[in-house]
Amino acid sequence: MAWLFLKVSLVGVSFLGCLYPLVDFCFRGEARAQRPNFVIILADDMGWGDLGANWAEAKDTANLDQMAAEGMRFVDFHAAASTCSPSRAALLTGRLGLRNGVTHNFAVTSVGGLPLNETTVAEVLQQAGYVTGMIGKWHLGHHSSYHPNFRGFDYYFGIPYSHDMGCTDSPGLDLPPCPACPRGERPSRSPDRDCYTDVALPLYENLRILEQPVDLGGLARRYAEKATQIIQHASASGRPFLLYVGLAHMHVPLARSPRAADPYAAGLREMDRLVGRIRDAADRTAKGNTLLWFAGDNGPWAQKCELAGSVGPFTGLWQVPRGGSPAKQTTWEGGHRVPAVAYWPGRVPGNVTSAALLSVLDIFPTVVALAGARLPPGRHFDGLDASDVLFGGSQTGHRALFHPNSGAAGEHGALQAVRLERYKAFYVTGGARACDGSMGPARYHEPPLIFNLEEDVAEAMPLDPGSAEYQSVLPRVSEVLAGVLHDIAGDNVSRADYTQDPAAAPCCDPHQPACRCHSDSQTVLP
């Protein structure tokens, strides 16, 4: 009989458990033979054209390109929202923000997070006997019970939100540059800058802050090491594992690289090496029984306006050019069509390009099905089980996808764009921040703008409302939108708590400027 005890404390915890009685994650019983392992890697603000396999002129993702050559590349794969927290909530719950309650980003001082009555894929697999670990960006609430350790993850190592939401001693290449953390008197926050100087960026191991501010320059290496340890210890325990990695890349570069001619490309290469190390660890330990699924959380942010070295395909949408508009937060294709690769040697066929219409929403039901577990009862899901697509038997995904407002014009979470087969309809556009900091005007479309993406993937020329094609598509779009809104109205939906309180900000030493502290303790492996 195999035993694995994983314990967490409100004071601190060493790697994969010890000594603490408050939360006891305990798995008992014989391991089921050959249940698959899962590694889900979510990139932050990575453009569709940043993946070399998607665009021949990009040469910065050698490991991901190899995984695509040995696995399946998805060319019509979408984030469930165009900004951080809603996209992550949708991945972990398989539900849109109008159902799971997460419609916009949480803050450093947020009291709440992903509603506690929502069930994450980690909780489902944890109950099914999986070892569950998370590395990296969480951004679904860090205060109290919203922390990853209470949302199904036995082990957590990372920054609880975006790595530009706090000061550091060596700020990365942000635009505009933010100051380093204060060491003397605490300065007041500049009202016209998106810089966080009051609270340094924390690095957590489970519920304990290891250091504040974190050294971003070594973060990729540390993430790779921790991911490798989780894989090795799960394998040694005889249990299958779920590893979820929320990359810091490509939100803003982690550290200054004065020798790099193109800082954004240097960041891509660093991210790609990190992904390669995680893949290699999985291959060494459990090759042939591990599904690695890589995807982006949403399109690129304004930092790419200055950092992108060249204009990608579908100019201004899928990879932001210098001086152009950001895709993030918008419902244009560049805001939510993301790079995605599935790698599972011996199971997922190699060198396959799938045009199936899929979404980050599909990861939850697919993983649950492959694990032999059951979806949580009493709620509806927006994702689908994509197993038939993964194993090469189908090119059919969703008939329709719905794209919510994620911080642009209109109400947070409102379904403002509808993808129906090859068509896409927009009811609201505009209202996103441009590269120069200005806000674009909101535009409401009644009747909606409709594009034929097979003929106009750049969304440059909407159909003529008087055309027979438009008149044929419009009632079908209206029908599917009315249908999903009716379904949501009758569903078990949640409401996130977006209230803020300075006391909720992570702070390991409130007596020090910017909450400065550092732990010299070393991880003790069982």
VOVO-935678 format. One line per 3 residues: their letters; for each residue x, y, z of C-alpha. Coordinates in Angstrom, 1 decimal, padded with zeros to 4 digits. Layout:
a) X Y Z | ...;
REM end
This chain:
maw) 000.0 000.0 000.0 | 001.4 003.4 -001.1 | 001.3 006.3 001.2;
lfl) 001.9 010.0 000.5 | 001.4 012.7 003.1 | 001.4 016.3 002.1;
kvs) 000.8 018.9 004.8 | 000.5 022.7 004.7 | 000.6 025.2 007.5;
lvg) -000.3 028.9 007.9 | 003.3 029.4 009.1 | 005.3 027.6 006.5;
vsf) 006.1 024.3 004.9 | 009.0 022.6 003.4 | 008.8 021.0 000.0;
lgc) 006.0 018.5 -000.3 | 005.2 018.5 003.3 | 006.1 018.2 007.0;
lyp) 005.0 018.9 010.5 | 001.9 021.0 010.1 | -001.6 020.1 011.2;
lvd) -003.9 022.7 009.8 | -004.4 021.3 006.3 | -003.6 017.6 005.7;
fcf) -003.6 016.4 002.1 | -003.3 012.6 002.5 | -003.6 010.0 -000.2;
rge) -004.0 006.4 000.8 | -004.5 003.2 -001.2 | -003.0 001.4 -004.1;
ara) -002.2 003.6 -007.2 | -004.2 002.8 -010.2 | -002.0 001.5 -013.0;
qrp) -001.0 003.9 -015.7 | -003.3 006.8 -015.0 | -001.8 009.6 -017.1;
nfv) 000.1 012.5 -015.7 | -000.6 016.1 -016.8 | 001.6 019.1 -017.2;
iil) -000.3 022.3 -018.1 | 001.9 025.2 -019.0 | 000.3 028.6 -019.4;
add) 002.3 031.4 -021.0 | 001.6 035.0 -020.1 | 000.8 037.5 -022.9;
mgw) 002.5 035.4 -025.6 | 001.5 036.3 -029.2 | 000.3 033.7 -031.6;
gdl) 003.1 034.6 -033.9 | 005.7 034.2 -031.2 | 005.7 030.5 -031.6;
gan) 008.2 029.6 -034.3 | 006.0 026.7 -035.5 | 003.3 029.2 -036.3;
wae) 005.4 031.7 -038.1 | 008.5 030.7 -040.0 | 010.3 034.0 -039.3;
akd) 010.3 033.4 -035.6 | 013.3 031.4 -034.4 | 013.2 031.8 -030.6;
tan) 011.2 028.8 -029.5 | 013.3 025.8 -030.5 | 011.9 023.5 -027.7;
ldq) 008.3 024.3 -028.3 | 008.8 023.9 -032.1 | 010.3 020.4 -031.4;
maa) 007.3 019.6 -029.3 | 005.0 020.7 -032.1 | 007.0 018.6 -034.5;
egm) 006.6 015.6 -032.2 | 003.1 016.4 -031.1 | 000.0 018.4 -032.2;
rfv) -000.1 022.2 -032.9 | -003.4 024.0 -032.7 | -003.8 027.0 -035.0;
dfh) -007.4 027.9 -034.0 | -007.0 027.7 -030.2 | -008.3 030.5 -027.9;
aaa) -008.0 031.9 -024.5 | -011.3 032.2 -022.6 | -010.7 035.8 -021.9;
stc) -008.2 038.5 -022.9 | -006.7 039.3 -019.6 | -005.0 037.4 -016.8;
sps) -007.4 036.4 -013.9 | -010.5 035.6 -016.0 | -008.4 033.4 -018.4;
raa) -006.8 031.5 -015.5 | -010.2 031.0 -013.8 | -011.6 029.6 -017.0;
llt) -008.8 027.2 -017.4 | -009.1 025.8 -013.9 | -012.9 025.6 -013.9;
grl) -013.9 025.0 -017.5 | -016.4 027.8 -017.2 | -016.7 031.4 -018.5;
glr) -016.4 034.3 -016.2 | -020.2 034.9 -016.2 | -020.5 031.5 -014.6;
ngv) -017.4 031.3 -012.3 | -017.6 035.0 -011.3 | -014.1 036.1 -012.3;
thn) -014.6 038.8 -014.9 | -011.5 041.0 -014.4 | -008.2 041.0 -012.7;
fav) -007.6 040.8 -009.0 | -005.3 043.3 -007.3 | -002.4 043.2 -004.8;
tsv) -004.9 044.2 -002.1 | -007.8 042.0 -003.2 | -009.6 040.3 -000.3;
ggl) -011.3 037.7 -002.5 | -010.4 035.5 -005.5 | -011.8 032.6 -007.5;
pln) -015.1 032.0 -005.6 | -014.8 029.1 -003.1 | -017.9 027.3 -004.4;
ett) -016.1 026.9 -007.8 | -014.2 023.6 -008.2 | -010.8 023.6 -009.8;
vae) -009.3 020.8 -012.0 | -006.7 020.4 -009.2 | -009.4 019.7 -006.6;
vlq) -011.0 017.1 -008.9 | -007.7 015.3 -009.5 | -006.6 015.6 -005.9;
qag) -009.8 013.8 -004.8 | -009.0 011.2 -007.5 | -005.6 010.5 -005.9;
yvt) -003.3 012.7 -007.9 | -000.3 014.6 -006.5 | -001.0 018.2 -007.5;
gmi) 001.5 021.0 -007.7 | 001.6 024.5 -009.1 | 004.5 026.7 -010.1;
gkw) 004.4 030.4 -011.0 | 001.7 033.0 -011.5 | -001.6 032.3 -009.7;
hlg) -003.6 035.6 -009.9 | -006.8 034.1 -008.5 | -006.6 035.5 -005.0;
hhs) -003.8 035.1 -002.4 | -005.5 036.1 000.8 | -006.9 033.5 003.2;
syh) -008.7 030.5 001.6 | -008.1 031.8 -002.0 | -004.5 030.7 -001.9;
pnf) -003.5 027.8 -004.2 | -002.9 025.4 -001.3 | -006.6 025.7 -000.5;
rgf) -007.7 025.3 -004.1 | -006.5 021.8 -004.8 | -002.7 022.2 -005.0;
dyy) -000.6 020.2 -002.5 | 002.4 022.3 -003.3 | 002.8 025.9 -004.5;
fgi) 005.9 027.9 -005.5 | 005.6 031.2 -007.2 | 004.5 034.8 -007.3;
pys) 000.7 035.1 -006.5 | 000.0 037.6 -009.3 | 001.8 039.3 -012.2;
hdm) 005.5 040.0 -011.7 | 005.1 043.7 -012.5 | 002.6 044.1 -009.6;
gct) 005.3 044.9 -007.0 | 008.7 046.5 -006.9 | 012.0 044.6 -007.0;
dsp) 015.6 045.5 -006.4 | 016.5 045.0 -010.0 | 013.4 045.9 -012.0;
gld) 012.9 044.2 -015.4 | 012.6 046.1 -018.6 | 009.1 047.5 -018.0;
lpp) 007.6 050.3 -020.1 | 007.8 052.9 -018.6 | 010.6 051.8 -016.3;
cpa) 009.5 051.4 -012.7 | 011.7 052.3 -009.7 | 013.5 049.8 -007.5;
cpr) 012.1 049.0 -004.1 | 012.8 051.7 -001.5 | 015.3 050.9 001.2;
ger) 014.7 054.0 003.4 | 011.6 056.0 003.8 | 008.6 054.6 002.0;
psr) 007.8 057.0 -001.0 | 004.2 057.7 -002.0 | 002.9 056.0 -005.1;
spd) 003.0 058.1 -008.2 | -000.7 058.6 -009.3 | 000.2 058.6 -013.0;
rdc) 002.3 055.5 -013.2 | 001.4 051.8 -013.1 | 004.2 051.1 -010.7;
ytd) 003.9 049.4 -007.4 | 006.4 050.6 -004.8 | 004.5 050.1 -001.5;
val) 004.7 046.3 -001.5 | 007.7 044.4 -002.9 | 007.0 041.4 -005.1;
ply) 006.7 038.3 -002.9 | 007.9 034.7 -003.7 | 005.8 032.1 -001.9;
enl) 006.5 028.5 -001.1 | 003.1 027.2 000.0 | 001.8 029.7 002.6;
ril) 005.2 031.1 003.5 | 006.9 034.1 001.8 | 010.4 033.0 001.1;
eqp) 011.7 036.4 000.0 | 010.3 039.9 -000.6 | 011.3 041.3 -003.1;
vdl) 012.0 038.3 -005.2 | 015.1 038.2 -007.4 | 013.5 038.0 -010.9;
ggl) 016.8 037.3 -012.6 | 016.9 033.7 -011.2 | 013.2 033.0 -011.3;
arr) 013.1 030.9 -014.5 | 015.9 028.6 -013.1 | 014.1 028.2 -009.8;
yae) 010.8 027.4 -011.5 | 012.5 024.7 -013.6 | 014.1 023.2 -010.5;
kat) 010.9 023.1 -008.5 | 008.9 021.7 -011.4 | 011.5 018.9 -011.8;
qii) 011.3 018.1 -008.1 | 007.5 017.8 -008.2 | 007.7 015.4 -011.1;
qha) 010.4 013.3 -009.5 | 008.7 013.1 -006.1 | 005.3 012.3 -007.6;
sas) 006.9 009.5 -009.6 | 008.7 008.2 -006.5 | 005.4 008.1 -004.6;
grp) 003.8 005.9 -007.2 | 001.0 008.4 -007.8 | 000.0 010.2 -011.0;
fll) 000.5 013.9 -010.9 | -000.9 017.2 -012.2 | 001.6 020.0 -012.6;
yvg) 000.3 023.4 -013.5 | 002.9 026.0 -014.4 | 001.8 029.7 -014.8;
lah) 004.8 031.2 -016.5 | 005.8 034.8 -015.8 | 006.9 035.1 -019.5;
mhv) 006.0 037.0 -021.6 | 004.2 039.7 -019.5 | 007.4 041.8 -019.2;
pla) 011.0 040.6 -019.3 | 012.1 039.2 -016.0 | 015.4 041.1 -015.9;
rsp) 017.4 043.7 -017.8 | 019.5 042.2 -020.5 | 021.8 045.0 -021.7;
raa) 023.7 042.6 -024.1 | 020.5 041.5 -025.8 | 019.8 043.3 -029.1;
dpy) 016.2 042.3 -028.8 | 015.0 042.0 -025.2 | 011.7 040.4 -026.2;
aag) 013.3 037.7 -028.2 | 015.7 037.1 -025.3 | 012.7 036.6 -023.1;
lre) 011.1 034.2 -025.5 | 014.3 032.1 -025.6 | 014.5 032.1 -021.8;
mdr) 010.8 030.9 -021.6 | 011.4 028.3 -024.2 | 014.4 026.9 -022.3;
lvg) 012.3 026.7 -019.2 | 009.6 024.8 -021.0 | 012.2 022.5 -022.5;
rir) 013.6 021.7 -019.0 | 010.1 020.8 -017.8 | 009.5 018.6 -020.8;
daa) 012.8 016.8 -020.4 | 012.1 016.1 -016.7 | 008.7 014.6 -017.7;
drt) 010.3 012.6 -020.4 | 013.0 011.2 -018.1 | 010.5 010.2 -015.5;
akg) 007.3 009.3 -017.2 | 007.7 009.5 -021.0 | 004.7 007.9 -022.8;
ntl) 002.4 008.5 -019.8 | 002.4 012.3 -019.6 | 000.4 014.8 -021.5;
lwf) 002.1 018.2 -021.7 | -000.3 020.9 -022.8 | 001.1 024.3 -023.6;
agd) -001.0 027.4 -024.3 | -001.2 031.2 -023.9 | -003.4 033.0 -021.5;
ngp) -004.2 035.9 -023.9 | -002.6 038.1 -026.5 | 000.3 040.5 -026.0;
waq) 000.2 043.6 -023.9 | 001.5 047.1 -024.8 | 005.0 046.4 -023.7;
kce) 005.4 044.6 -027.1 | 004.8 047.9 -028.9 | 008.4 048.8 -028.2;
lag) 009.9 045.4 -027.6 | 008.7 043.4 -030.6 | 011.5 043.1 -033.1;
svg) 009.3 042.8 -036.2 | 005.7 042.7 -037.3 | 004.1 039.3 -037.2;
pft) 001.4 037.8 -039.4 | -001.9 039.6 -039.5 | -000.3 042.9 -038.7;
glw) -001.2 044.6 -035.4 | -003.4 041.7 -034.2 | -001.5 038.5 -033.6;
qvp) 001.9 040.1 -032.9 | 002.0 043.8 -032.0 | 004.2 046.0 -034.2;
rgg) 006.3 048.9 -032.9 | 004.0 051.7 -032.1 | 000.8 049.7 -032.7;
spa) -002.1 048.8 -030.5 | -002.0 046.0 -027.9 | -004.2 043.0 -028.5;
kqt) -004.6 042.2 -024.8 | -008.1 043.1 -023.3 | -009.7 043.2 -026.7;
twe) -011.9 040.6 -028.4 | -010.0 040.9 -031.7 | -008.3 037.6 -032.7;
ggh) -005.0 039.0 -031.3 | -006.5 039.2 -027.9 | -007.5 035.6 -027.5;
rvp) -006.2 033.4 -030.3 | -003.1 031.9 -028.7 | -000.3 029.5 -029.4;
ava) -001.0 025.9 -028.2 | 000.8 022.6 -028.4 | 000.0 019.2 -027.1;
ywp) 002.8 016.7 -026.5 | 002.4 013.1 -025.5 | 004.8 010.7 -027.1;
grv) 003.1 007.5 -028.2 | -000.4 008.9 -027.7 | -000.8 012.3 -029.4;
pgn) 000.3 011.8 -033.1 | 003.4 013.7 -034.1 | 003.8 016.6 -036.6;
vts) 000.0 017.2 -036.8 | -001.6 020.6 -037.2 | -005.1 020.8 -035.9;
aal) -007.5 023.4 -037.2 | -010.2 022.4 -034.7 | -011.8 025.3 -032.9;
lsv) -010.7 024.8 -029.3 | -010.2 026.8 -026.1 | -008.4 026.9 -022.8;
ldi) -011.8 026.0 -021.4 | -011.4 022.5 -022.9 | -008.4 021.7 -020.7;
fpt) -010.5 021.0 -017.6 | -013.0 018.5 -019.1 | -010.3 016.8 -021.2;
vva) -008.0 016.3 -018.3 | -010.8 015.1 -016.1 | -011.9 012.6 -018.7;
lag) -008.4 011.2 -019.3 | -007.9 010.9 -015.6 | -011.0 008.8 -015.3;
arl) -012.6 011.3 -012.9 | -015.9 013.0 -013.0 | -016.9 016.6 -013.6;
ppg) -018.4 018.4 -010.6 | -022.1 018.1 -010.5 | -024.7 020.8 -010.3;
rhf) -023.1 023.2 -012.8 | -022.7 023.7 -016.6 | -019.4 023.8 -018.4;
dgl) -018.3 025.8 -021.5 | -015.4 023.5 -022.3 | -015.5 020.2 -024.1;
das) -013.6 017.0 -023.9 | -011.1 017.3 -026.8 | -009.7 013.7 -026.5;
dvl) -010.9 012.8 -030.0 | -009.0 015.8 -031.4 | -005.9 015.0 -029.3;
fgg) -005.6 011.5 -030.5 | -006.0 012.3 -034.1 | -009.5 011.0 -034.8;
sqt) -011.3 014.3 -035.2 | -010.9 017.9 -036.5 | -014.1 018.9 -034.9;
ghr) -014.1 021.2 -031.9 | -016.6 023.9 -030.9 | -019.3 025.1 -033.2;
alf) -019.4 028.4 -031.3 | -017.1 030.2 -028.8 | -018.0 033.4 -026.9;
hpn) -015.5 036.1 -026.1 | -016.1 038.3 -023.0 | -015.0 041.8 -022.3;
sga) -011.8 041.6 -020.3 | -011.2 045.3 -019.5 | -012.1 047.2 -022.7;
age) -015.4 048.9 -023.4 | -018.6 047.7 -021.8 | -019.4 045.6 -018.7;
hga) -016.8 043.2 -017.4 | -017.4 039.6 -018.5 | -020.1 040.5 -021.0;
lqa) -020.1 038.3 -024.1 | -019.2 040.9 -026.7 | -018.0 038.7 -029.6;
vrl) -019.3 035.5 -030.9 | -017.4 032.9 -033.0 | -019.7 030.7 -035.0;
ery) -017.9 028.3 -037.3 | -015.9 030.4 -039.7 | -017.7 033.7 -038.8;
kaf) -017.1 036.1 -036.0 | -019.5 038.8 -034.8 | -018.7 041.9 -032.7;
yvt) -021.3 043.7 -030.7 | -018.8 046.0 -028.9 | -015.3 047.1 -029.8;
gga) -012.8 049.7 -028.6 | -012.1 051.0 -025.1 | -008.7 049.3 -024.7;
rac) -005.5 051.1 -023.7 | -003.2 052.0 -026.7 | 000.6 051.8 -026.6;
dgs) 000.9 055.5 -025.8 | -001.4 055.1 -022.8 | -004.5 056.6 -024.3;
mgp) -007.9 054.9 -024.4 | -009.6 054.1 -027.6 | -013.2 055.1 -028.0;
ary) -015.9 052.6 -027.3 | -018.0 051.5 -030.3 | -021.3 049.6 -030.0;
hep) -022.5 047.7 -033.1 | -026.1 047.0 -033.7 | -026.4 045.2 -036.0;
pli) -023.0 043.5 -035.2 | -019.9 043.6 -037.3 | -019.4 040.2 -038.9;
fnl) -016.2 038.8 -040.4 | -015.5 035.7 -042.4 | -012.3 034.5 -040.8;
eed) -011.5 032.0 -043.5 | -011.2 034.9 -046.0 | -010.2 037.7 -043.6;
vae) -008.4 036.4 -040.5 | -007.0 039.9 -039.9 | -010.5 041.2 -039.3;
amp) -010.0 044.0 -041.7 | -013.2 044.0 -043.8 | -016.5 043.2 -042.2;
ldp) -019.3 041.7 -044.3 | -021.7 044.1 -045.9 | -024.8 044.1 -043.7;
gsa) -026.9 044.1 -046.9 | -025.2 041.1 -048.4 | -026.9 037.7 -048.6;
eyq) -024.0 036.2 -046.6 | -024.5 038.6 -043.7 | -028.2 038.1 -043.7;
svl) -027.7 034.3 -043.6 | -025.2 034.5 -040.7 | -026.9 037.1 -038.5;
prv) -029.9 035.0 -037.2 | -027.6 032.1 -036.5 | -025.2 034.2 -034.4;
sev) -028.2 035.8 -032.6 | -029.6 032.3 -031.8 | -026.4 030.9 -030.3;
lag) -025.7 034.0 -028.2 | -029.3 034.0 -026.9 | -028.9 030.3 -026.2;
vlh) -025.8 030.6 -024.1 | -027.1 033.6 -022.1 | -030.3 031.6 -021.4;
dia) -028.2 028.7 -020.2 | -026.1 030.9 -017.9 | -029.2 032.5 -016.5;
gdn) -030.4 029.0 -015.3 | -027.0 027.8 -014.2 | -025.3 027.7 -010.7;
vsr) -023.2 030.8 -011.1 | -020.8 032.4 -008.7 | -019.9 036.0 -007.8;
ady) -016.3 036.9 -007.0 | -015.5 039.3 -004.2 | -013.5 042.2 -005.7;
tqd) -013.3 044.3 -002.6 | -009.8 045.6 -001.6 | -008.1 046.1 001.8;
paa) -004.5 047.1 002.2 | -004.2 044.5 005.0 | -004.7 041.8 002.3;
apc) -001.4 042.6 000.5 | 001.3 040.0 001.1 | 003.8 041.4 003.6;
cdp) 006.3 039.4 005.5 | 007.6 042.3 007.5 | 005.4 045.4 007.7;
hqp) 008.0 047.3 009.7 | 010.4 047.3 006.7 | 010.0 049.5 003.6;
acr) 008.2 047.6 000.9 | 007.8 044.6 003.4 | 011.4 043.6 002.8;
chs) 012.5 040.2 004.1 | 014.6 037.2 003.0 | 014.6 033.6 004.2;
dsq) 017.9 031.7 004.3 | 016.2 028.4 004.9 | 016.7 025.7 002.3;
tvl) 014.1 023.3 001.0 | 014.2 019.9 002.8 | 013.2 017.1 000.5;
p) 011.5 014.1 002.1;
REM end
